[in-house]
């Protein structure tokens, strides 16, 4: 990662930033780990984190830069922030859903899930925006009704609802 984006998210972990970064990089294509910074004597004393342990790790997921920070158990993730993954087909939805809910992740509703670190994701078909912004309000209502009955989104069922089938 030569140059970071001007604006990028920093994710606060207790002590799993490097582990999480490796997990995410293993899931998303065209992704890589970046720089790992460790707590030195001064930063260790100031933060209470062990000297030599990972302080930050930068990583890139398919063109989007991130930073993970091991800051201790002070803050937890919430659904107030989530990452949307636009998927071209059902195979992509299934892949990302299964990978991100593995090893202790939690399924939610309407394409939402939490991964094993508690980070929220929305796994959605790329066509969803088009369906939900259609001028035909009946189509939008049918898609919304279908989506509200799902955990992992099913493109065929959403398309059938959109088409009035």
Phi, psi and omega in degrees: 000096184287309183229126179284153174299156180298319178236128178208153180283144172247122183257124183271118176247161172293292178211021185249020185302314181293315178301314180296316180301315179296321177299310182295318180298327179288340183269315188264131178296158178055045183235156180201155172282152177245228185276141174246122176253142183245153176293126175263189183304308184294312182291330177295314179295318182292325186259339185081007179272150182296135177301136180088347179282162182293126175267304180224154172221131175261148178205160182232128177247105177048046176098350180255122179280147177220161168229135172254135181239127172272097184249001181098181188277016186294316184240148178237155175289153173220170179290355178298336175234131176216160177249129181267130176247108178278123184247137183283335183206175182295326178301317178294318178300310181300315181301305183295320179300310183294318180294314185284338177266359181291158174053044174105004174291164182234131174283145174235211182246161173058035178087004180269148174207164171242135176279180184295348177263356180092005180280135182270139180228149171242117181257106190229151174288140180302332181285350184300317180301317179297315180297316185283347179252012179298144179290338178280102185296332178295318177299314181298317178300316180295319179295316179299316180299316179295315182297322182295345179265000186249154164264277174287133183285141181245108185301318182298315180294322178293318179294319177299317178296317180300318181280355179079025180272000000 
